[in-house]
C-alpha cells in the first residue's frame, strides 16, 4: 500500500447529507425535526402506556412495546446526526463512529423486521386458531420470539461490521448519504467487496425477505378468514386495519429491499437517500399510529397515563 493509501485509511468520513444546497438545509432541518420528535413521542408514549397499564398484558402489546422501543432507538441512531449536519459546517464522522453507527443501524433494523413478522404471526394465530391462542402465544413463546429477534439482529450486524471493518478506503471519503450505510461505503471502497455483497444477498435475505414473505402469508390467511365473517361492518373494519398494517409493512420492506438487494454498481445515491428516509424516519413514525393509536385499549391507557388514573385489567 502506498503512502497516500496509508494516510487515508484512518481519515474520517464526510457525510454529504440529504442535500448540498445551503438554501434547503434549514427547511429540511425543520421538517425532519418535527418527524423525529413525533416518532420519539409516539413510540415513547406507547412503551410507557403498555408498561403502566395492567389492561395491556396481551401478547400483541408485549410485542408492540418491543417494536416501539426498537423504532425509538432505530431513528435515534441516524436522525440526530443528520439534523446536526444540516446546520453544522463540520460533517465528519470518524471511522470508529461510522462503524458503530452502522452496527446499531443494522441491528435495530433487523430487530424491527423480526418483530413485525412476530406481530403478524400473533394476529394470524388469534384469528385462525383462537382456541389455541393462549398456548401458541404464551408468555414464554413471546419472550422467545423477542429474544431471538434481538439475538439474530445483533449476530447479523456483528457479522457485517467485521467484514466492513476490513475494507480499505483509498479514494474519496465523501459519503453521499446522511449516515454511514452499506451501499455508499461499498462504492467508495477500493477493496474487493464481492464477499460482502454475497452476504447481503444470502444471509441478508434471510433476515429481511423471509420475514416479509411470512408477513404476506399471514395476512393472506387472515384475509381469507376475514372474508368469512358474517357481519359486513366487521369485515370492513378488519379489512381497513389489515390494509393499513400492510401498507406500512410494504413501505418498510419495499424500500429496504430496493436499497440493499441490488448490485453496488447499480446503486444511485439520490434515490438511495429518498428510499432510506422512508424506512428510517417515516415508518417508525407511522407505526404508533397504525398499530396503537387507533386501538381503544391503548387510547384508554394513554388517557390514564396523562391523567394519573390507575387502570385495571377489567377496565379494557
KOLFIDREN-305051 format. One record per residue: x, y, z of N, C-alpha, C in turn; residue in one letter. Coordinates in pm, whole numbers, always signed. Each point is the difference from the previous one (the first is absolute). Layout:
<lumlo <X; Y; Z>; <X; Y; Z>; <X; Y; Z>; A>
...
% end
This chain:
<lumlo <+86; -120; +0>; <-86; +120; +0>; <+88; +124; +0>; X>
<lumlo <-29; +97; -82>; <+85; +118; -7>; <-31; +98; +111>; X>
<lumlo <+79; +108; +5>; <-14; +97; +109>; <-134; +69; -2>; X>
<lumlo <-54; +26; -118>; <-131; +65; -10>; <-108; -87; +61>; X>
<lumlo <+4; -129; -33>; <-100; -92; +54>; <+12; -10; +151>; X>
<lumlo <+124; -8; +52>; <+20; -12; +143>; <-54; +121; +74>; X>
<lumlo <+21; +118; -59>; <-44; +122; +68>; <-151; +14; -2>; X>
<lumlo <-65; -61; -98>; <-146; +14; -9>; <-75; -106; +77>; X>
<lumlo <+70; -106; +45>; <-69; -109; +68>; <-72; +47; +125>; X>
<lumlo <+66; +84; +81>; <-62; +44; +124>; <-72; +132; -11>; X>
<lumlo <-8; +56; -119>; <-66; +130; -20>; <-149; -13; +25>; X>
<lumlo <-63; +103; +58>; <-145; -6; +25>; <-79; +7; -130>; X>
<lumlo <-123; -47; +8>; <-90; +12; -113>; <-74; +134; +9>; X>
<lumlo <-37; +53; -113>; <-80; +122; -6>; <-139; -37; -52>; X>
<lumlo <-100; +18; +85>; <-138; -31; -40>; <-58; +120; -75>; X>
<lumlo <-28; -18; -127>; <-49; +111; -83>; <-146; +34; +30>; X>
<lumlo <-74; -94; +61>; <-135; +29; +46>; <-105; -12; -109>; X>
<lumlo <-118; +54; +32>; <-113; -9; -92>; <+14; +95; -118>; X>
<lumlo <+70; +111; +21>; <+12; +100; -106>; <+133; +75; +13>; X>
<lumlo <+48; +50; -109>; <+119; +85; +2>; <-36; +147; -16>; X>
<lumlo <-130; +28; -12>; <-47; +137; -18>; <-21; +68; +136>; X>
<lumlo <+70; +109; +29>; <-16; +70; +129>; <-143; +50; +22>; X>
<lumlo <-70; +37; -109>; <-136; +52; +13>; <-99; -105; +48>; X>
<lumlo <+30; -127; -26>; <-93; -106; +37>; <+24; -56; +140>; X>
<lumlo <+109; +36; +62>; <+38; -63; +126>; <-95; +34; +114>; X>
<lumlo <-32; +127; +19>; <-87; +37; +111>; <-141; -54; -15>; X>
<lumlo <-63; +9; -120>; <-132; -63; -14>; <+3; -151; +27>; X>
<lumlo <+105; -68; -47>; <+11; -144; +26>; <+22; -27; +148>; X>
<lumlo <+77; +86; +66>; <+21; -15; +144>; <-134; +8; +74>; X>
<lumlo <-80; +101; -34>; <-130; +16; +65>; <-92; -119; -25>; X>
<lumlo <-4; -47; -125>; <-86; -113; -35>; <+39; -126; +76>; X>
<lumlo <+129; -33; -3>; <+42; -125; +62>; <+4; +9; +153>; X>
<lumlo <+14; +120; +52>; <-11; +15; +145>; <-141; -32; +47>; X>
<lumlo <-100; +50; -75>; <-140; -28; +34>; <-29; -150; -11>; X>
<lumlo <+47; -63; -108>; <-23; -143; -19>; <+69; -81; +109>; X>
<lumlo <+121; +39; +35>; <+75; -73; +103>; <-68; +13; +136>; X>
<lumlo <-38; +121; +38>; <-66; +20; +129>; <-133; -76; +4>; X>
<lumlo <-74; +3; -111>; <-127; -74; -5>; <+23; -149; +18>; X>
<lumlo <+102; -53; -65>; <+30; -142; +14>; <+45; -37; +140>; X>
<lumlo <+85; +83; +60>; <+49; -27; +136>; <-114; +7; +100>; X>
<lumlo <-84; +104; -11>; <-112; +13; +93>; <-101; -114; -18>; X>
<lumlo <-32; -31; -126>; <-98; -106; -25>; <+47; -134; +53>; X>
<lumlo <+121; -39; -34>; <+52; -129; +45>; <+25; -1; +150>; X>
<lumlo <+51; +111; +52>; <+24; +8; +145>; <-128; -11; +80>; X>
<lumlo <-105; +65; -47>; <-129; -7; +71>; <-58; -141; -5>; X>
<lumlo <+16; -68; -113>; <-51; -137; -10>; <+72; -90; +99>; X>
<lumlo <+132; +10; +9>; <+76; -82; +95>; <-44; +31; +143>; X>
<lumlo <-12; +129; +33>; <-39; +40; +135>; <-141; -48; +34>; X>
<lumlo <-93; +14; -94>; <-139; -40; +24>; <-11; -151; +22>; X>
<lumlo <+70; -78; -81>; <-7; -146; +13>; <+64; -47; +130>; X>
<lumlo <+109; +63; +40>; <+66; -37; +126>; <-84; +39; +121>; X>
<lumlo <-75; +111; -11>; <-74; +51; +115>; <-138; -62; +17>; X>
<lumlo <-54; -56; -109>; <-139; -47; +4>; <-11; -151; +16>; X>
<lumlo <-62; -49; +108>; <-24; -144; +15>; <-97; -54; -106>; X>
<lumlo <-78; +90; -63>; <-96; -43; -102>; <+70; -41; -129>; X>
<lumlo <+124; +44; -19>; <+72; -29; -124>; <+105; -108; +25>; X>
<lumlo <-48; -119; +33>; <+92; -111; +29>; <-12; -112; -104>; X>
<lumlo <-76; +22; -105>; <-14; -100; -105>; <+131; -11; -78>; X>
<lumlo <+26; -115; -63>; <+124; -17; -78>; <+20; +110; -105>; X>
<lumlo <-109; +44; -63>; <+11; +104; -102>; <+67; +125; +56>; X>
<lumlo <-36; +40; +122>; <+55; +121; +59>; <+144; -21; +47>; X>
<lumlo <+32; -120; +44>; <+137; -32; +37>; <+92; +18; -120>; X>
<lumlo <-42; -54; -115>; <+78; +13; -123>; <+3; +146; -47>; X>
<lumlo <-113; +68; +13>; <-8; +140; -44>; <+93; +90; +81>; X>
<lumlo <+11; -26; +131>; <+89; +80; +84>; <+145; -14; -48>; X>
<lumlo <+39; -123; -35>; <+136; -20; -49>; <+20; +64; -138>; X>
<lumlo <-102; -6; -85>; <+10; +65; -131>; <+16; +151; +16>; X>
<lumlo <-79; +59; +88>; <+7; +145; +22>; <+135; +39; +57>; X>
<lumlo <+53; -80; +93>; <+131; +29; +56>; <+109; -10; -107>; X>
<lumlo <-10; -104; -82>; <+97; -18; -109>; <-8; +116; -99>; X>
<lumlo <-122; +43; -34>; <-17; +113; -92>; <+59; +129; +58>; X>
<lumlo <-24; +19; +130>; <+52; +120; +66>; <+152; +4; -9>; X>
<lumlo <+64; -114; +26>; <+146; -7; -9>; <+48; +8; -145>; X>
<lumlo <-74; -63; -90>; <+38; -6; -141>; <+13; +139; -60>; X>
<lumlo <-99; +85; +23>; <+6; +136; -54>; <+109; +83; +69>; X>
<lumlo <+25; -29; +127>; <+99; +78; +74>; <+144; -31; -41>; X>
<lumlo <+21; -110; -71>; <+133; -36; -48>; <+45; +94; -112>; X>
<lumlo <-93; +44; -83>; <+36; +77; -119>; <-51; +144; -1>; X>
<lumlo <-122; +24; +49>; <-62; +131; -20>; <+69; +112; +78>; X>
<lumlo <+37; -17; +127>; <+69; +112; +68>; <+127; +45; -72>; X>
<lumlo <+79; -95; -49>; <+121; +36; -75>; <-37; +73; -129>; X>
<lumlo <-107; -46; -66>; <-44; +65; -123>; <-43; +144; +29>; X>
<lumlo <-75; +20; +108>; <-45; +135; +36>; <+118; +91; +33>; X>
<lumlo <+96; -54; +73>; <+119; +79; +34>; <+77; +42; -125>; X>
<lumlo <+14; -95; -94>; <+76; +29; -122>; <-71; +99; -91>; X>
<lumlo <-132; +10; +9>; <-73; +96; -82>; <+33; +144; +40>; X>
<lumlo <+46; +20; +124>; <+32; +135; +48>; <+149; +22; +21>; X>
<lumlo <+77; -108; +5>; <+143; +11; +32>; <+85; +13; -126>; X>
<lumlo <+116; +59; +16>; <+97; +8; -109>; <+85; -126; -5>; X>
<lumlo <+30; -54; +119>; <+80; -122; +8>; <-93; -120; +1>; X>
<lumlo <-4; -74; -110>; <-90; -115; -12>; <+78; -131; +0>; X>
<lumlo <+114; +0; +66>; <+84; -119; +2>; <-46; -99; +106>; X>
<lumlo <+38; -126; -20>; <-24; -106; +97>; <+119; -94; -7>; X>
<lumlo <+53; -37; +115>; <+117; -86; +4>; <-33; -138; -54>; X>
<lumlo <+103; -74; -36>; <-21; -137; -49>; <-67; -84; +108>; X>
<lumlo <+47; +12; +126>; <-60; -74; +111>; <-145; +41; +21>; X>
<lumlo <-25; +131; -9>; <-137; +48; +15>; <-90; -49; -112>; X>
<lumlo <+55; -6; -120>; <-74; -48; -116>; <-38; -147; +17>; X>
<lumlo <+95; -82; +40>; <-27; -143; +20>; <-98; -22; +115>; X>
<lumlo <+11; +80; +105>; <-93; -11; +113>; <-141; +34; -44>; X>
<lumlo <-14; +107; -76>; <-132; +39; -50>; <-58; -109; -88>; X>
<lumlo <+82; -57; -88>; <-46; -108; -86>; <-43; -122; +81>; X>
<lumlo <+77; -32; +104>; <-32; -118; +81>; <-141; +12; +59>; X>
<lumlo <-27; +111; +67>; <-131; +15; +65>; <-112; +20; -103>; X>
<lumlo <+33; +63; -112>; <-102; +16; -104>; <-43; -136; -55>; X>
<lumlo <+96; -85; -34>; <-33; -133; -51>; <-73; -84; +105>; X>
<lumlo <+52; +4; +124>; <-59; -82; +106>; <-145; +39; +27>; X>
<lumlo <-26; +128; +11>; <-136; +45; +32>; <-93; -15; -120>; X>
<lumlo <+53; +16; -120>; <-83; -21; -119>; <-45; -144; -13>; X>
<lumlo <+90; -95; +25>; <-36; -141; -7>; <-93; -37; +116>; X>
<lumlo <+21; +60; +117>; <-92; -22; +112>; <-141; +41; -40>; X>
<lumlo <-13; +117; -62>; <-130; +45; -51>; <-61; -104; -94>; X>
<lumlo <+80; -50; -92>; <-47; -97; -97>; <-54; -126; +68>; X>
<lumlo <+75; -52; +95>; <-41; -122; +70>; <-123; +23; +87>; X>
<lumlo <-8; +116; +65>; <-116; +29; +86>; <-127; +20; -82>; X>
<lumlo <+12; +62; -117>; <-117; +14; -87>; <-53; -137; -42>; X>
<lumlo <+91; -94; -29>; <-41; -136; -34>; <-66; -68; +119>; X>
<lumlo <+54; +20; +121>; <-58; -59; +120>; <-140; +54; +26>; X>
<lumlo <-20; +130; -24>; <-132; +59; +20>; <-100; -51; -102>; X>
<lumlo <+44; -22; -123>; <-89; -56; -102>; <-39; -143; +38>; X>
<lumlo <+95; -76; +52>; <-30; -137; +45>; <-99; +2; +116>; X>
<lumlo <+16; +94; +91>; <-94; +15; +114>; <-142; +22; -50>; X>
<lumlo <-18; +89; -97>; <-134; +27; -53>; <-54; -122; -76>; X>
<lumlo <+88; -69; -68>; <-41; -121; -73>; <-54; -105; +97>; X>
<lumlo <+71; -24; +108>; <-44; -101; +98>; <-130; +46; +66>; X>
<lumlo <-11; +128; +32>; <-120; +52; +67>; <-125; -18; -85>; X>
<lumlo <+15; +17; -132>; <-116; -7; -89>; <-27; -141; -52>; X>
<lumlo <+105; -72; -36>; <-18; -132; -59>; <-7; -113; +103>; X>
<lumlo <+63; +19; +115>; <+2; -106; +103>; <-30; +59; +137>; X>
<lumlo <-117; +62; +17>; <-30; +68; +127>; <-2; -93; +121>; X>
<lumlo <-41; -125; -19>; <-7; -95; +112>; <+138; -40; +51>; X>
<lumlo <+100; +10; -85>; <+136; -37; +39>; <+89; +122; +23>; X>
<lumlo <-61; +118; -1>; <+79; +123; +9>; <+80; +8; +130>; X>
<lumlo <-63; -36; +111>; <+66; +13; +131>; <+125; -86; +9>; X>
<lumlo <+0; -116; -64>; <+118; -87; +6>; <+103; +36; -107>; X>
<lumlo <-49; +32; -121>; <+94; +32; -109>; <+68; +135; +19>; X>
<lumlo <-65; +91; +72>; <+58; +132; +26>; <+11; +23; +151>; X>
<lumlo <+50; -100; +69>; <+22; +13; +145>; <+110; +102; +27>; X>
<lumlo <+14; +36; +126>; <+104; +97; +36>; <+139; -52; -37>; X>
<lumlo <+20; -130; +20>; <+130; -60; -32>; <+28; +8; -150>; X>
<lumlo <-102; -25; -82>; <+16; +8; -145>; <+31; +144; -41>; X>
<lumlo <-72; +96; +57>; <+23; +141; -33>; <+142; +42; +36>; X>
<lumlo <+46; -40; +117>; <+136; +34; +41>; <+103; -64; -93>; X>
<lumlo <-29; -123; -44>; <+92; -68; -93>; <+4; +73; -134>; X>
<lumlo <-116; +44; -49>; <-5; +73; -127>; <+79; +130; +9>; X>
<lumlo <-21; +74; +108>; <+70; +127; +18>; <+149; -22; +22>; X>
<lumlo <+34; -97; +84>; <+141; -29; +26>; <+75; -40; -126>; X>
<lumlo <-63; -85; -81>; <+63; -40; -126>; <+13; +117; -96>; X>
<lumlo <-99; +89; -1>; <+7; +119; -87>; <+122; +84; +35>; X>
<lumlo <+21; +27; +129>; <+115; +80; +41>; <+131; -75; -23>; X>
<lumlo <+2; -131; +27>; <+123; -78; -16>; <+41; -9; -147>; X>
<lumlo <-95; -39; -86>; <+30; -14; -143>; <+47; +132; -59>; X>
<lumlo <-65; +109; +40>; <+36; +130; -56>; <+142; +42; +36>; X>
<lumlo <+42; -27; +123>; <+135; +39; +40>; <+106; -90; -61>; X>
<lumlo <-29; -128; -15>; <+93; -90; -68>; <+15; +43; -146>; X>
<lumlo <-113; +30; -64>; <+0; +48; -139>; <+85; +125; -13>; X>
<lumlo <-22; +96; +89>; <+71; +127; -7>; <+149; -18; +25>; X>
<lumlo <+34; -81; +99>; <+142; -22; +32>; <+73; -62; -118>; X>
<lumlo <-64; -94; -67>; <+61; -66; -116>; <+31; +102; -110>; X>
<lumlo <-95; +87; -27>; <+19; +100; -105>; <+107; +102; +38>; X>
<lumlo <+0; +43; +125>; <+96; +102; +43>; <+142; -54; -2>; X>
<lumlo <+17; -126; +39>; <+134; -60; -3>; <+55; -1; -143>; X>
<lumlo <-87; -25; -98>; <+44; +1; -139>; <+23; +143; -50>; X>
<lumlo <-88; +92; +38>; <+15; +140; -42>; <+128; +61; +57>; X>
<lumlo <+38; -41; +121>; <+118; +56; +66>; <+129; -37; -72>; X>
<lumlo <-5; -104; -83>; <+120; -44; -73>; <+18; +72; -133>; X>
<lumlo <-99; +81; -39>; <+10; +67; -129>; <+100; +116; +5>; X>
<lumlo <+58; +29; -115>; <+89; +115; -15>; <-73; +108; -80>; X>
<lumlo <+20; +126; +46>; <-60; +114; -69>; <+114; +93; -40>; X>
<lumlo <+51; -25; -119>; <+120; +71; -42>; <-29; +113; -99>; X>
<lumlo <-125; +24; -27>; <-36; +109; -92>; <-74; +107; +81>; X>
<lumlo <-117; +40; -45>; <-77; +103; +70>; <-60; -54; +129>; X>
<lumlo <-8; +86; +101>; <-67; -33; +126>; <-131; +77; +13>; X>
<lumlo <-47; +57; -109>; <-126; +75; +0>; <-115; -97; -27>; X>
<lumlo <-84; -21; +101>; <-111; -96; -8>; <-125; +75; -46>; X>
<lumlo <-58; -35; -115>; <-119; +70; -50>; <-128; -48; +70>; X>
<lumlo <-2; +17; +132>; <-112; -49; +80>; <-3; +80; +130>; X>
<lumlo <-109; -18; +78>; <-8; +72; +128>; <+43; -87; +118>; X>
<lumlo <+41; -125; -26>; <+59; -84; +103>; <+86; -106; -68>; X>
<lumlo <+74; -74; +79>; <+87; -104; -54>; <-85; -122; -36>; X>
<lumlo <-8; -29; -126>; <-83; -112; -46>; <+81; -87; -95>; X>
<lumlo <-47; -123; -16>; <+67; -100; -82>; <+38; +49; -139>; X>
<lumlo <-103; +27; -79>; <+21; +22; -142>; <+93; +117; -32>; X>
<lumlo <-19; +119; +56>; <+92; +109; -35>; <+144; -26; +46>; X>
<lumlo <+17; -70; +113>; <+135; -32; +45>; <+66; -105; -89>; X>
<lumlo <-79; -97; -45>; <+56; -100; -91>; <+43; +64; -131>; X>
<lumlo <-73; +102; -45>; <+38; +71; -122>; <+133; +73; +16>; X>
<lumlo <+31; +43; +122>; <+123; +74; +24>; <+121; -90; +24>; X>
<lumlo <-25; -125; +30>; <+110; -89; +36>; <+82; -42; -122>; X>
<lumlo <+131; -13; +22>; <+87; -50; -106>; <+35; -147; +23>; X>
<lumlo <-67; -63; +99>; <+20; -143; +26>; <-98; -81; -83>; X>
<lumlo <+20; -129; +1>; <-94; -91; -64>; <-120; -16; +92>; X>
<lumlo <-117; +42; -46>; <-121; -1; +84>; <-97; -112; -38>; X>
<lumlo <+44; -91; -86>; <-93; -103; -47>; <-48; -90; +113>; X>
<lumlo <+87; -27; +99>; <-42; -87; +110>; <-107; +67; +85>; X>
<lumlo <+7; +133; +17>; <-103; +71; +77>; <-131; +3; -78>; X>
<lumlo <+7; +25; -130>; <-122; +0; -81>; <-65; -138; -2>; X>
<lumlo <+82; -104; -2>; <-54; -136; +5>; <-70; -24; +132>; X>
<lumlo <+58; +51; +108>; <-61; -14; +132>; <-135; +71; +6>; X>
<lumlo <-9; +117; -62>; <-126; +75; -2>; <-108; -80; -70>; X>
<lumlo <+34; -61; -112>; <-99; -72; -80>; <-35; -137; +59>; X>
<lumlo <+76; -49; +97>; <-29; -131; +59>; <-49; +16; +144>; X>
<lumlo <+92; +28; +90>; <-38; +15; +141>; <-92; +120; +20>; X>
<lumlo <+27; +109; -75>; <-86; +116; +10>; <-143; -30; -43>; X>
<lumlo <-14; -79; -104>; <-133; -37; -46>; <-75; -81; +105>; X>
<lumlo <+74; -79; +77>; <-63; -84; +102>; <-65; +84; +111>; X>
<lumlo <+56; +117; +30>; <-53; +81; +110>; <-89; +114; -49>; X>
<lumlo <-12; +16; -131>; <-86; +106; -54>; <-110; -58; -89>; X>
<lumlo <+38; -71; -103>; <-98; -51; -96>; <-87; -110; +64>; X>
<lumlo <+62; -90; +76>; <-77; -108; +62>; <-108; +52; +94>; X>
<lumlo <+30; +93; +94>; <-108; +56; +82>; <-109; +67; -82>; X>
<lumlo <+40; +69; -107>; <-100; +67; -85>; <-94; -102; -63>; X>
<lumlo <+55; -110; -50>; <-84; -104; -59>; <-90; -64; +105>; X>
<lumlo <+50; -20; +121>; <-82; -55; +108>; <-114; +94; +36>; X>
<lumlo <+29; +130; -1>; <-106; +99; +28>; <-107; -5; -107>; X>
<lumlo <+41; -4; -127>; <-97; -6; -110>; <-85; -126; +10>; X>
<lumlo <+64; -114; +32>; <-74; -126; +14>; <-98; +9; +117>; X>
<lumlo <+42; +60; +112>; <-88; +13; +116>; <-121; +85; -31>; X>
<lumlo <+25; +115; -65>; <-112; +88; -32>; <-89; -58; -110>; X>
<lumlo <+57; -83; -86>; <-83; -69; -97>; <-97; -96; +67>; X>
<lumlo <+50; -75; +99>; <-86; -91; +75>; <-102; +77; +84>; X>
<lumlo <+42; +114; +56>; <-94; +82; +76>; <-110; +55; -89>; X>
<lumlo <+38; +43; -121>; <-100; +54; -93>; <-104; -105; -36>; X>
<lumlo <+44; -124; -20>; <-94; -108; -32>; <-99; -20; +115>; X>
<lumlo <+49; +9; +124>; <-89; -15; +116>; <-94; +119; +14>; X>
<lumlo <+51; +120; -27>; <-82; +121; +12>; <-117; -3; -98>; X>
<lumlo <+24; -48; -121>; <-105; -3; -102>; <-115; -93; +39>; X>
<lumlo <+24; -90; +95>; <-105; -91; +44>; <-79; +53; +119>; X>
<lumlo <+34; +120; +47>; <-74; +58; +112>; <-143; +31; -43>; X>
<lumlo <-99; -27; +87>; <-139; +22; -39>; <-40; +147; -8>; X>
<lumlo <+66; +85; +78>; <-37; +142; +6>; <+81; +81; -101>; X>
<lumlo <-71; +77; -82>; <+67; +85; -99>; <+82; +109; +67>; X>
<lumlo <-49; +56; +110>; <+73; +106; +70>; <+128; -54; +60>; X>
<lumlo <-5; -122; +54>; <+122; -59; +56>; <+101; -32; -110>; X>
<lumlo <-51; -44; -114>; <+90; -26; -113>; <+69; +127; -45>; X>
<lumlo <-77; +108; -9>; <+55; +128; -45>; <+105; +52; +98>; X>
<lumlo <-31; -11; +131>; <+95; +47; +101>; <+128; -83; -3>; X>
<lumlo <-14; -130; -15>; <+117; -88; -4>; <+84; +26; -125>; X>
<lumlo <-67; +19; -114>; <+73; +29; -124>; <+74; +133; +10>; X>
<lumlo <-63; +100; +62>; <+63; +130; +17>; <+125; -11; +87>; X>
<lumlo <-12; -75; +110>; <+114; -17; +90>; <+114; -76; -68>; X>
<lumlo <-33; -112; -62>; <+102; -80; -68>; <+63; +78; -116>; X>
<lumlo <-82; +76; -70>; <+52; +78; -113>; <+100; +104; +43>; X>
<lumlo <-28; +69; +111>; <+94; +101; +49>; <+129; -64; +50>; X>
<lumlo <-13; -116; +66>; <+119; -72; +45>; <+87; -39; -120>; X>
<lumlo <-63; -58; -100>; <+74; -45; -119>; <+64; +116; -75>; X>
<lumlo <-67; +114; -2>; <+55; +117; -70>; <+132; +43; +63>; X>
<lumlo <+3; +9; +133>; <+123; +42; +69>; <+107; -107; -11>; X>
<lumlo <-39; -126; +15>; <+95; -111; -13>; <+62; -2; -139>; X>
<lumlo <-83; +18; -102>; <+49; +0; -138>; <+94; +118; -26>; X>
<lumlo <-31; +116; +59>; <+88; +117; -13>; <+136; -29; +62>; X>
<lumlo <-1; -61; +118>; <+125; -31; +69>; <+82; -101; -79>; X>
<lumlo <-58; -115; -29>; <+76; -106; -67>; <+30; +36; -146>; X>
<lumlo <-94; +66; -66>; <+21; +36; -141>; <+120; +90; -19>; X>
<lumlo <+12; +103; +86>; <+113; +92; -13>; <+131; -66; +44>; X>
<lumlo <-6; -85; +104>; <+121; -70; +44>; <+52; -91; -111>; X>
<lumlo <-89; -77; -60>; <+39; -92; -108>; <+53; +78; -120>; X>
<lumlo <-65; +113; -32>; <+43; +80; -115>; <+141; +56; +19>; X>
<lumlo <+36; +35; +124>; <+131; +60; +27>; <+110; -106; +5>; X>
<lumlo <-24; -109; +72>; <+110; -93; +31>; <+12; -117; -98>; X>
<lumlo <-110; -42; -56>; <+7; -121; -83>; <+14; +37; -148>; X>
<lumlo <+111; +66; -27>; <+39; +34; -136>; <+152; +5; -3>; X>
<lumlo <+61; -25; -114>; <+147; +12; -7>; <+45; +141; +34>; X>
<lumlo <+112; +10; +67>; <+54; +130; +38>; <+21; +90; -121>; X>
<lumlo <+35; -60; -113>; <+25; +78; -122>; <-125; +71; -51>; X>
<lumlo <-119; -50; +39>; <-125; +61; -45>; <-59; +97; +102>; X>
<lumlo <+65; +15; +114>; <-53; +86; +105>; <+9; +146; -42>; X>
<lumlo <-111; +74; +16>; <-4; +143; -29>; <-21; +75; +130>; X>
<lumlo <+92; +90; +32>; <+1; +66; +130>; <-129; +77; +29>; X>
<lumlo <-49; +76; -99>; <-118; +84; +26>; <-123; -85; +28>; X>
<lumlo <-24; -102; -80>; <-113; -90; +25>; <+18; -75; +130>; X>
<lumlo <+124; -39; +30>; <+27; -71; +124>; <-33; +82; +122>; X>
<lumlo <+32; +130; -5>; <-31; +87; +114>; <-150; +13; +21>; X>
<lumlo <-74; +18; -108>; <-146; +15; +11>; <-63; -128; +57>; X>
<lumlo <+42; -115; -53>; <-54; -127; +48>; <+37; -22; +146>; X>
<lumlo <+122; +37; +38>; <+44; -20; +138>; <-82; +83; +98>; X>
<lumlo <-38; +120; -39>; <-84; +84; +86>; <-131; -71; +33>; X>
<lumlo <-52; -76; -96>; <-127; -70; +22>; <+7; -98; +116>; X>
<lumlo <+108; -79; +4>; <+3; -103; +106>; <+77; +42; +125>; X>
<lumlo <+73; +112; -6>; <+68; +46; +121>; <-79; +105; +76>; X>
<lumlo <-86; +75; -68>; <-72; +110; +63>; <-151; -19; -7>; X>
<lumlo <-52; -27; -120>; <-144; +0; -21>; <-69; -119; +65>; X>
<lumlo <+45; -122; -29>; <-71; -117; +57>; <+12; -8; +153>; X>
<lumlo <+114; +33; +63>; <+0; +2; +146>; <-97; +102; +59>; X>
<lumlo <-24; +109; -73>; <-98; +99; +47>; <-143; -50; -19>; X>
<lumlo <-24; -76; -109>; <-135; -49; -28>; <-41; -120; +85>; X>
<lumlo <+96; -80; +42>; <-32; -122; +74>; <-88; +23; +123>; X>
<lumlo <+28; +103; +85>; <-88; +23; +114>; <-144; +31; -40>; X>
<lumlo <-15; +74; -110>; <-135; +36; -46>; <-72; -122; -53>; X>
<lumlo <+67; -78; -83>; <-63; -115; -65>; <-30; -112; +98>; X>
<lumlo <+94; -30; +87>; <-14; -116; +88>; <-64; +32; +135>; X>
<lumlo <+0; +126; +40>; <-36; +30; +138>; <-108; +105; +18>; X>
<lumlo <+21; +118; -60>; <-84; +114; +35>; <-143; -14; -49>; X>
<lumlo <-26; -99; -91>; <-138; -27; -42>; <-63; -108; +86>; X>
<lumlo <+72; -46; +101>; <-47; -108; +87>; <-61; +60; +126>; X>
<lumlo <-125; -39; +32>; <-69; +61; +114>; <+68; -31; +133>; X>
<lumlo <+55; -121; +14>; <+70; -35; +124>; <+123; +88; +20>; X>
<lumlo <+73; +22; -108>; <+120; +85; +8>; <-40; +145; +28>; X>
<lumlo <-108; +45; -64>; <-47; +136; +25>; <-37; +19; +146>; X>
<lumlo <-68; -101; +57>; <-35; +7; +142>; <+122; +3; +89>; X>
<lumlo <+102; -80; -34>; <+123; -2; +78>; <+75; +133; -10>; X>
<lumlo <-4; +63; -118>; <+66; +130; -16>; <-72; +107; +80>; X>
<lumlo <-134; -3; +0>; <-76; +97; +81>; <+34; -17; +148>; X>
<lumlo <+7; -125; +43>; <+33; -28; +140>; <+141; +47; +32>; X>
<lumlo <+91; -13; -96>; <+138; +42; +20>; <+8; +151; +19>; X>
<lumlo <-79; +75; -77>; <+3; +145; +9>; <-74; +54; +122>; X>
<lumlo <-109; -67; +38>; <-81; +48; +112>; <+47; -54; +134>; X>
<lumlo <+86; -103; -3>; <+46; -60; +125>; <-98; -99; +58>; X>
<lumlo <-108; -31; -74>; <-97; -98; +49>; <+53; -141; -19>; X>
<lumlo <-19; -82; +102>; <+43; -139; -10>; <-104; -77; -81>; X>
<lumlo <+46; -84; -91>; <-91; -78; -84>; <+25; -147; +27>; X>
<lumlo <-106; -74; +25>; <+12; -143; +31>; <-29; -83; -122>; X>
<lumlo <+30; -130; +8>; <-24; -89; -114>; <-146; -6; -33>; X>
<lumlo <-86; +20; +97>; <-143; -7; -26>; <-55; +120; -71>; X>
<lumlo <+77; +111; -5>; <-47; +121; -66>; <+2; -10; -152>; X>
<lumlo <+78; -95; -55>; <+12; -10; -145>; <-122; -61; -62>; X>
% end
